[in-house]
């Protein structure tokens, strides 16, 4: 199953939401972020099913009043062993969920849908097309995390090593044989917007998926590259041909699909790191030794040392020959004196 693109709204909620909680970022600056177009979120309590907030602005303002210092994004796999405490709500298999932090108290906010008591079919009921809305409506359900899960959340918030992440993603994804022929997208140095920009948005100053007040170039570039690689692989799945025009074998097609799943898994993990640590998302600068500074001195000294060694060996050779001549003369004199 392809990664649900709802992660982009979750990422924006976490990054901009934390700026509101910690820096009091004005909603006027981001409440109309384009990534939320055609999306509506409700926030309810999982146990009581009471409506807590009808918009993310109301939700964040309520969290702040309750003493929440931050929110974070995590993999839903953490909750695999947990029981849903409310059978009237079906929790959805979305890759990520949000956690709010208030002191030692942690509450999860996960997507789910209410189940209609009078509807028992496995598939969702579809209303006539004329009665359907183009707006995607999702509900975040709140429930408190136990101590065991709280520890896993804390462990998930440890500062990542971006250099190691870059090396690993390059090795496993971008340098893979399945990515042969892939080229980085154009305008790689632009912020990551999460969507294609319209002509009007391009002329204005669009908001990135994360606040650009911080130098998170590596996060923006990698999200762009992951998006482009996903499109590249999907195109290969839909058009399974070699460059020569030969059709990929069934085994090769299966391997490409497995790689697509791996790409989704690693992308989901990178999204978690980005949401929680994007402010530090930059690589260690690699400095090359200049051939003009003192670092070249050892090489010069080495050459000089070789010349000195050669001179010493030459001088030593002269001394050895002279000593041999002296010894020969002494032996001759010694033999003459004793009549040998």
Rosetta blueprint (number, residue, H / E / L):
1 X L
2 X L
3 X L
4 X L
5 X L
6 X L
7 X H
8 X H
9 X H
10 X H
11 X H
12 X H
13 X H
14 X H
15 X H
16 X H
17 X H
18 X H
19 X H
20 X H
21 X H
22 X H
23 X H
24 X L
25 X L
26 X L
27 X H
28 X H
29 X H
30 X H
31 X L
32 X L
33 X L
34 X H
35 X H
36 X H
37 X L
38 X L
39 X E
40 X E
41 X E
42 X E
43 X E
44 X E
45 X E
46 X L
47 X L
48 X L
49 X L
50 X L
51 X E
52 X E
53 X E
54 X L
55 X L
56 X H
57 X H
58 X H
59 X H
60 X H
61 X H
62 X H
63 X H
64 X H
65 X H
66 X L
67 X L
68 X L
69 X L
70 X E
71 X E
72 X E
73 X E
74 X E
75 X E
76 X H
77 X H
78 X H
79 X H
80 X L
81 X L
82 X L
83 X L
84 X L
85 X L
86 X L
87 X L
88 X L
89 X E
90 X E
91 X E
92 X L
93 X L
94 X L
95 X L
96 X E
97 X E
98 X E
99 X E
100 X E
101 X E
102 X E
103 X L
104 X L
105 X E
106 X E
107 X E
108 X E
109 X E
110 X E
111 X E
112 X E
113 X E
114 X E
115 X L
116 X L
117 X L
118 X L
119 X L
120 X L
121 X L
122 X L
123 X L
124 X L
125 X L
126 X L
127 X L
128 X L
129 X H
130 X H
131 X H
132 X L
133 X L
134 X L
135 X L
136 X E
137 X E
138 X E
139 X E
140 X E
141 X E
142 X E
143 X E
144 X E
145 X L
146 X L
147 X H
148 X H
149 X H
150 X H
151 X H
152 X H
153 X H
154 X H
155 X H
156 X H
157 X L
158 X L
159 X L
160 X L
161 X L
162 X H
163 X H
164 X H
165 X H
166 X H
167 X H
168 X H
169 X H
170 X H
171 X H
172 X H
173 X H
174 X H
175 X L
176 X L
177 X H
178 X H
179 X H
180 X L
181 X L
182 X L
183 X L
184 X L
185 X L
186 X L
187 X L
188 X L
189 X L
190 X L
191 X L
192 X L
193 X L
194 X L
195 X L
196 X L
197 X L
198 X L
199 X H
200 X H
201 X H
202 X H
203 X H
204 X L
205 X L
206 X L
207 X L
208 X L
209 X L
210 X L
211 X L
212 X L
213 X L
214 X L
215 X L
216 X L
217 X H
218 X H
219 X H
220 X H
221 X H
222 X H
223 X H
224 X H
225 X H
226 X H
227 X H
228 X H
229 X H
230 X H
231 X H
232 X H
233 X H
234 X H
235 X H
236 X H
237 X H
238 X H
239 X L
240 X L
241 X E
242 X L
243 X L
244 X L
245 X L
246 X L
247 X E
248 X L
249 X L
250 X H
251 X H
252 X H
253 X H
254 X H
255 X H
256 X H
257 X H
258 X H
259 X H
260 X H
261 X H
262 X H
263 X H
264 X H
265 X H
266 X H
267 X H
268 X H
269 X H
270 X H
271 X H
272 X H
273 X H
274 X H
275 X H
276 X H
277 X H
278 X H
279 X H
280 X H
281 X L
282 X L
283 X L
284 X L
285 X L
286 X L
287 X L
288 X L
289 X L
290 X L
291 X L
292 X L
293 X L
294 X H
295 X H
296 X H
297 X H
298 X H
299 X H
300 X H
301 X H
302 X H
303 X H
304 X H
305 X H
306 X H
307 X H
308 X H
309 X H
310 X H
311 X H
312 X H
313 X H
314 X H
315 X H
316 X H
317 X H
318 X H
319 X H
320 X H
321 X H
322 X H
323 X H
324 X H
325 X H
326 X H
327 X H
328 X H
329 X H
330 X H
331 X H
332 X H
333 X H
334 X H
335 X H
336 X H
337 X H
338 X L
339 X L
340 X L
